[in-house]
Amino acid sequence: MTHLIIVWAGVAAMMTVPVIMATASPYLAYRNTAYIFGGFAGIFGLAFFFIQPLLAAGFLPGPGVLKQRRWHRFVGTAIVACVLLHLAGLYLTSAADTLDALLLVAPTPFSVYGVIALWGILLTTLLVMFRRRWGLRYSAWRLVHNGLALVVVVATVIHALLIQGAMEGFTKWILCLAALASTAGTLLVYWGKPLFSRKTAGHSTDDS
């Protein structure tokens, strides 16, 4: 029980402290309401990227794997909503700048990574919605889904680190590293297990 409380308290702190610190940013005094809402939608989306792979793998203590995977789907929907709100807030603040970013002609380097993450999330959403209609095997779908997840998280982290905005520097770095670690760790387990199993099977065959 103590282990469960400590782990979930750590997860909650990792996700909420950067958001709370951002509310105290002096940058907010110079931004309009749409920009602030859009910015915080992006921060929440980044926080969700930390827990999303852990739920998919069922790594968190307490709830069973099936329940965590249901939560994974809910969090995925929340991430899509955050992205749409983030984009809407930026568009309402400056439609021209947002369109330049989407067309990859903006002078700011961070916008390129934001667009890469956006397209990755869009493709992931389409894969989730139309997997059965497209006749994708689960193994192939999962491989593509995980590959897109890695691209999205890496692009989002670079996007966030390049922006000088409301997020406090230290907590932003910690959250970004945590999101990368949870994603990479989950994928290593997913991709490493079959390789390890094949090697073990090969050694057993040789021994026999």
C-alpha positions in Angstrom: 0.0 0.0 0.0 2.8 2.4 0.9 4.5 1.6 -2.4 1.3 2.4 -4.3 0.8 5.7 -2.6 4.5 6.8 -3.2 4.4 5.9 -6.9 1.1 7.6 -7.6 2.1 10.7 -5.5 5.3 10.9 -7.6 3.3 10.6 -10.9 0.8 13.3 -9.7 3.7 15.6 -8.7 5.5 15.1 -12.0 2.4 16.0 -13.9 1.1 18.9 -11.7 4.1 20.8 -10.4 5.2 22.1 -13.8 1.6 23.3 -14.5 1.5 25.0 -11.1 4.9 26.6 -11.6 3.8 27.9 -15.0 0.8 29.7 -13.4 3.3 32.0 -11.6 5.1 33.0 -14.8 5.6 36.7 -15.4 5.1 36.1 -19.1 1.3 35.6 -18.5 0.9 39.3 -17.7 1.7 40.2 -21.3 -0.5 37.5 -23.0 -4.1 37.5 -24.0 -6.6 34.9 -22.7 -6.6 32.8 -25.9 -2.8 32.5 -25.8 -2.8 31.6 -22.2 -5.5 28.9 -22.6 -3.7 27.5 -25.7 -0.3 27.5 -23.9 -1.7 25.7 -20.8 -3.4 23.1 -23.1 0.1 22.4 -24.5 1.5 22.1 -21.0 -1.2 19.6 -20.0 -0.6 17.7 -23.2 3.1 17.4 -22.4 2.2 16.2 -18.8 -0.1 13.5 -20.3 2.8 12.2 -22.4 4.6 11.2 -19.2 1.8 8.9 -18.0 0.5 7.7 -21.4 3.1 5.0 -22.1 3.0 3.8 -18.5 -0.7 3.2 -18.7 -0.4 1.4 -22.1 2.1 -1.1 -20.6 0.3 -1.4 -17.3 3.4 -0.5 -15.3 1.6 1.5 -12.6 0.7 -0.2 -9.4 -2.9 -0.7 -8.2 -5.3 -0.9 -11.2 -5.0 -3.9 -13.4 -3.5 -3.9 -16.9 -6.9 -3.8 -18.7 -8.1 -0.9 -16.6 -4.9 1.0 -17.2 -5.2 0.4 -21.0 -8.7 1.9 -20.8 -7.3 4.9 -19.1 -4.6 5.0 -21.8 -7.4 5.5 -24.4 -9.0 8.2 -22.3 -5.6 10.0 -21.9 -5.1 9.7 -25.7 -8.4 11.5 -26.3 -7.3 14.1 -23.8 -4.0 14.6 -25.6 -5.9 15.2 -28.9 -8.2 17.7 -27.2 -5.1 19.5 -25.7 -3.5 19.7 -29.1 -6.7 21.1 -30.7 -7.0 23.7 -27.9 -3.4 24.6 -28.2 -3.7 25.2 -31.9 -7.0 27.1 -31.5 -5.4 29.4 -28.9 -2.4 30.1 -31.1 -4.7 30.7 -34.1 -7.0 33.1 -32.2 -3.9 35.0 -31.0 -2.2 35.2 -34.4 -3.8 33.5 -37.4 -0.9 34.5 -39.7 1.8 33.1 -37.4 -0.1 29.9 -36.9 -0.6 29.4 -40.6 3.1 30.1 -41.3 4.0 27.5 -38.7 1.6 24.9 -40.2 3.0 25.6 -43.7 6.6 25.3 -42.3 7.6 28.8 -43.4 7.7 30.3 -39.8 11.2 31.7 -38.8 11.0 30.0 -35.4 12.7 26.6 -35.3 10.4 25.3 -32.5 7.4 25.5 -34.9 8.8 22.8 -37.1 8.9 20.3 -34.3 5.4 21.3 -33.2 4.0 20.6 -36.7 5.9 17.2 -36.7 4.2 16.3 -33.4 0.8 17.5 -34.7 1.0 15.3 -37.8 2.2 12.4 -35.7 -0.8 12.8 -33.4 -3.2 13.1 -36.4 -1.8 9.9 -37.9 -2.0 8.1 -34.6 -5.7 9.2 -34.2 -6.5 7.9 -37.7 -4.8 4.6 -37.0 -6.8 4.1 -33.8 -10.1 5.0 -35.5 -9.7 3.0 -38.7 -7.5 0.1 -37.8 -10.2 -2.5 -38.3 -11.6 -0.8 -41.4 -8.2 -0.7 -43.0 -7.6 -4.4 -42.1 -4.4 -3.8 -40.2 -3.1 -6.7 -38.1 -2.7 -5.9 -34.5 1.0 -6.5 -34.5 1.6 -4.2 -37.5 -0.7 -1.6 -36.0 1.0 -1.7 -32.7 4.5 -1.3 -34.3 3.4 1.7 -36.3 1.5 3.2 -33.3 4.6 2.9 -31.1 6.9 4.3 -33.7 4.6 7.3 -34.1 4.4 7.7 -30.3 8.2 7.9 -30.2 8.3 10.5 -32.9 5.5 12.6 -31.3 7.1 12.6 -27.9 10.6 13.5 -29.1 9.2 16.2 -31.4 7.1 17.6 -28.5 9.9 17.7 -26.1 12.2 19.5 -28.5 9.3 21.9 -29.3 8.8 22.6 -25.6 12.5 23.0 -24.8 13.0 25.5 -27.6 10.2 27.8 -26.4 10.8 30.5 -23.9 7.4 30.7 -22.4 5.4 30.3 -19.2 6.9 27.0 -18.1 9.6 27.3 -15.4 12.9 26.1 -16.7 13.9 23.4 -14.2 10.5 21.7 -14.0 10.1 21.8 -17.7 13.4 19.9 -18.2 12.4 17.4 -15.6 9.0 16.8 -17.2 10.5 16.5 -20.6 13.1 14.0 -19.5 10.4 12.1 -17.6 8.2 11.9 -20.7 11.2 10.7 -22.8 12.2 8.1 -20.2 8.7 6.7 -19.8 8.3 6.5 -23.6 11.7 5.0 -24.3 11.5 2.6 -21.3 8.2 1.3 -22.4 9.3 0.8 -26.0 12.5 -0.9 -24.9 10.4 -3.4 -23.0 8.0 -3.8 -25.9 10.7 -4.3 -28.5 13.2 -6.0 -26.3 11.0 -8.8 -25.0 10.6 -10.5 -28.4 14.3 -10.3 -29.1 15.2 -11.7 -25.7 12.6 -14.5 -26.1 14.0 -15.4 -29.5 17.6 -15.5 -28.1 16.5 -17.6 -25.2 14.6 -20.0 -27.5 17.7 -20.2 -29.7 20.0 -21.1 -26.8 17.5 -23.7 -25.6 17.5 -25.3 -29.0 21.3 -25.3 -29.2 21.5 -26.9 -25.7 19.1 -29.6 -26.7 
